[in-house]
Amino acid sequence: MRIVFGMALAAIALYALACLGLYLAQRSLIFYPQPRRYGNESTVLKMQLNGQQLLVSSRQQAGPDAVLYFGGNAEDVSGSLPAVSAAFPDRAVYLLHYRGYGGSAGKPSQEAVFADALALFDKLHAEHAHITVIGRSLGSGVAVHVASQRPVARLVLVTPYDSIAGLAAQQFPIFPVSILLTDKFESWRDAPQVTAPTTIIAAENDELIPRASSELLFSRFKPGVARYVQIPATGHNTISDSADYPKALSH
């Protein structure tokens, strides 16, 4: 009996230790900061946002129309500048390097990224009246949040999720993820407040974000606000290689 009791205590202790490890490591599992590989003084803006110097890869252009892009958790958004610029040839383009990414100061968290995204939108909106907001993968949660709080002209979500908490619960089913997770990125909470025309772009063979999660997010929007586009024969990281991708972004 003592042996069984001892084994039970040991199992409980190991489980508690695993929960602690998951809690402490959670942001390293969500954020994978990347260095900036492309750009120069003419394409990289340094902006003070919420007390931090953050970098913004850009193609600056005068006029009322602009695009604001939020990338994935392991994306160097400077590499996405040519593709986004090609999809929107007549608009200014801005891509945010999250805190800790691409030379931006600070450390990333949901709270920090959301606050920086809103502050950047406000700065840009003073110069551009019509801003299309694009979010890819992790950035889809950032984009939905901005669109729920600010007057965006259009919202585009690429390989989006309903919530990071939901994805994590599927990946770690034996752990109380909803309790342990600090940065939940619950897009389902923000989607009903979005009024801007929204396009959800999903990869047919997405190996990271289940189709069910993207479809569930689609159902969160009010009727008539969002449309769902699936790019055939593409995966999570190859969707932007498709010839159908630029049209899906811009229409």
KAFEN-V931502 format. One record per residue. N is the residue number from 1. RES is the residue in three letters. OMEGA is omega in radians with two decimals (* if undefined). Layout:
n: [N:N]
res: [RES:RES]
omega: [OMEGA:OMEGA]
//
This chain:
n: [1:2:3:4:5:6:7:8:9:10:11:12:13:14:15:16:17:18:19:20:21:22:23:24:25:26:27:28:29:30:31:32:33:34:35:36:37:38:39:40:41:42:43:44:45:46:47:48:49:50:51:52:53:54:55:56:57:58:59:60:61:62:63:64:65:66:67:68:69:70:71:72:73:74:75:76:77:78:79:80:81:82:83:84:85:86:87:88:89:90:91:92:93:94:95:96:97:98:99:100:101:102:103:104:105:106:107:108:109:110:111:112:113:114:115:116:117:118:119:120:121:122:123:124:125:126:127:128:129:130:131:132:133:134:135:136:137:138:139:140:141:142:143:144:145:146:147:148:149:150:151:152:153:154:155:156:157:158:159:160:161:162:163:164:165:166:167:168:169:170:171:172:173:174:175:176:177:178:179:180:181:182:183:184:185:186:187:188:189:190:191:192:193:194:195:196:197:198:199:200:201:202:203:204:205:206:207:208:209:210:211:212:213:214:215:216:217:218:219:220:221:222:223:224:225:226:227:228:229:230:231:232:233:234:235:236:237:238:239:240:241:242:243:244:245:246:247:248:249:250:251]
res: [MET:ARG:ILE:VAL:PHE:GLY:MET:ALA:LEU:ALA:ALA:ILE:ALA:LEU:TYR:ALA:LEU:ALA:CYS:LEU:GLY:LEU:TYR:LEU:ALA:GLN:ARG:SER:LEU:ILE:PHE:TYR:PRO:GLN:PRO:ARG:ARG:TYR:GLY:ASN:GLU:SER:THR:VAL:LEU:LYS:MET:GLN:LEU:ASN:GLY:GLN:GLN:LEU:LEU:VAL:SER:SER:ARG:GLN:GLN:ALA:GLY:PRO:ASP:ALA:VAL:LEU:TYR:PHE:GLY:GLY:ASN:ALA:GLU:ASP:VAL:SER:GLY:SER:LEU:PRO:ALA:VAL:SER:ALA:ALA:PHE:PRO:ASP:ARG:ALA:VAL:TYR:LEU:LEU:HIS:TYR:ARG:GLY:TYR:GLY:GLY:SER:ALA:GLY:LYS:PRO:SER:GLN:GLU:ALA:VAL:PHE:ALA:ASP:ALA:LEU:ALA:LEU:PHE:ASP:LYS:LEU:HIS:ALA:GLU:HIS:ALA:HIS:ILE:THR:VAL:ILE:GLY:ARG:SER:LEU:GLY:SER:GLY:VAL:ALA:VAL:HIS:VAL:ALA:SER:GLN:ARG:PRO:VAL:ALA:ARG:LEU:VAL:LEU:VAL:THR:PRO:TYR:ASP:SER:ILE:ALA:GLY:LEU:ALA:ALA:GLN:GLN:PHE:PRO:ILE:PHE:PRO:VAL:SER:ILE:LEU:LEU:THR:ASP:LYS:PHE:GLU:SER:TRP:ARG:ASP:ALA:PRO:GLN:VAL:THR:ALA:PRO:THR:THR:ILE:ILE:ALA:ALA:GLU:ASN:ASP:GLU:LEU:ILE:PRO:ARG:ALA:SER:SER:GLU:LEU:LEU:PHE:SER:ARG:PHE:LYS:PRO:GLY:VAL:ALA:ARG:TYR:VAL:GLN:ILE:PRO:ALA:THR:GLY:HIS:ASN:THR:ILE:SER:ASP:SER:ALA:ASP:TYR:PRO:LYS:ALA:LEU:SER:HIS]
omega: [3.12:3.14:3.13:3.13:3.12:3.12:3.12:3.11:3.13:3.13:3.12:3.14:3.12:3.12:3.12:3.11:3.11:3.09:3.12:3.13:3.12:3.13:-3.10:-3.05:-2.94:-3.09:3.07:3.08:-3.13:-3.05:3.07:-3.08:-3.13:3.05:3.07:-3.08:-3.01:3.04:3.13:-3.08:-3.12:-3.09:-3.10:3.10:3.01:-3.08:3.02:3.13:3.11:3.07:3.13:3.04:-3.13:3.14:3.12:3.02:-2.98:2.83:-3.05:-3.10:3.14:3.11:-3.05:-2.99:3.13:3.08:3.09:-2.97:3.05:-2.98:-3.13:-3.01:3.11:-3.06:2.91:-2.99:3.08:3.11:3.14:-3.10:-3.13:-3.10:3.14:3.12:3.12:3.13:-3.13:-3.01:-3.05:-3.08:2.96:-3.08:-3.14:3.14:-3.05:2.93:-3.13:3.06:-3.13:-3.14:2.94:-3.13:3.06:-3.13:3.02:3.13:-3.06:2.98:3.11:-3.10:-3.10:-3.11:3.11:-3.12:3.13:-3.13:3.11:3.14:3.12:3.10:-3.11:3.11:-3.09:-3.10:3.07:-3.14:-3.07:-3.07:-3.06:-3.09:2.98:-3.12:3.13:3.06:-3.14:3.09:3.12:-3.11:3.09:3.10:3.09:-3.10:3.11:-3.13:3.13:-3.11:3.11:-3.06:-3.02:-3.09:3.12:-3.12:-3.12:-3.14:3.10:-3.11:-3.09:-3.08:-3.07:3.14:3.04:3.03:3.04:3.12:3.13:3.10:-3.14:3.12:3.09:-3.11:-3.13:-2.99:-3.09:-3.10:3.12:-3.01:-3.10:3.11:-3.04:-2.98:3.10:-3.11:-3.00:-3.12:-3.08:-3.11:-3.13:3.12:-3.06:-3.04:-3.11:-3.13:-3.11:3.10:-3.13:3.04:-2.99:3.04:3.04:-3.11:-3.10:3.05:-3.09:-3.07:-3.12:-3.09:-3.11:3.14:-3.10:3.12:-3.12:-3.13:3.10:-3.13:3.10:3.08:3.12:-3.11:-3.10:-3.11:3.08:-3.11:3.09:-3.11:-3.01:2.98:-3.02:3.14:3.10:3.12:-3.05:3.02:3.10:3.07:-3.07:-3.07:-3.11:-3.07:-3.11:3.09:-3.09:3.08:3.14:-3.02:-3.12:3.13:3.13:3.11:-2.93:-3.12:*]
//
